[in-house]
Structures are given as C-alpha cells and as structure tokens.
C-alpha cells in the first residue's frame, strides 16, 4: 500500500508537493494530529487535515491500495527544522507552531 503526505498551504488550497512514506507504514495518523518527518539535515512537521483512502475491488474483497494524508506545514524550533522546511514555512506564511508539550 502506498502512503503519501500531500502538503497543502495553511487553511487548504492546491497541493504544494507530495512526500512518499515507507510502504510498510503501520501507524496512520488521525485528523488533528501532528506528524514529524525526519530528514538528513533536520525535520519537517505537519498538521494532519484530512485522510483519503483509495480502494480497489479484488474479487469480492476491497483492497486498500493507497492512503493520502493531507497536511499543512507547521513551524518547528530552528534547531529541529531542516532548511527546506524553514523556507517552505516562510513562503507559505505559516504561523502555527509545532506543540512544545503534550500537556
């Protein structure tokens, strides 16, 4: 099953770009959760806005073939954020920050 993050601007809009995730991903985030994607030079963080599931008929059973996670970028602390993610947040005028605590 293919899993991708579809990056959209804050508040919705046209897809900015897609990020492919590992095909053996077990955990699926829920709407309203934050996801953090580790990169070589830092990370990218997103707030999940919508989940789209795609199914294909196989004989009698429906088989899930792909999941698209619609998410908007959120600001990470500079020490955690990749340069690419920082540029993305600046270009889209992102104001929402990744939560510092779960409490």
N, C-alpha and C positions, 0 to 999 in steps of 0.2 A: 504494500500500500504506500502510495506517495503522499508525503506530508510537506506542505509549504506554508511559509508565512507570507501573506500578501500585505505589504507595507502601504498604508494609506495615510493621508495628511490628518492632522487633528480635526475632529469633527466629521470626518468622512471625505469622500471625493474619489478622484481617479487613482488607480494603483500607481505607486511610485516605483516599486520594484518588488521582486519575489526573492525569498530566501528558502532554499531547499534544506530540509532537515533529514536526518538519518531515516532510512526506510523502515528500520526496526523500532521506531519510536513507540514506546508502550504508553507513556503518560500523555494525555491530551488535556491541555488547559481548558478552563471554562471561561465564558464571557465574564469580564471584570477582573480577571487575574492578570498579574504581570508575568512576563517571561523575560529571561535574560539569556542571550546567546553569546557564548564565549568566542572570541576571535583571537588571532595571534597577538595583536597589539592592544588588547583591551576587550571591551564587550559592547553589545547593543542591547537596549532594553525597550520593551513594547508593552502596551496595554491591550489586551485582547478585547475586540469589539464584536466579533461575530465568528461563528464556525460554520463552514459549508462542507457537507458530506456528499460524496458522489458514489453512487451505487451502480452496479452492472448486473443484469439478470444472467444467472448461470444455471441453466436447467430450471429448477424450481426455487432455488435459493437466491436471495440478493447478496451480492458480494461487494463489500466496500472497496473501492479502487483508489480513492484519494480523499484527502482532507485538506481544506484550505483554511488557514487561520488568518482572518482579517485583523490587523493590529496597527495601532498608531504608535509612533516613537515617543518615548519619554526621556527626560534628561537624567543622565547618570552623573554621579560625582566625577569630576575631571580625572581623578586618579584611576577610576574604573573604566571610563569610556574610551573607545577607540577613536582615533582622529576622524575616521569616516563617519561614525555615529555623531560626533560633535558637529561636523559640517552639515549632516542631514538635519539635525535639530535646529541649527541656526537658519538653514534655508527654508524650513517649514514654519519658523516662528513658534516652536514648541515651548509651552510654558509649564506643562505638567511634569512633575519630578517623580522619579522612582522613590518609593517609600523607604525611609531610613530604618523603620522598625515595623514589626508585625503587630505591635501592641497598640 
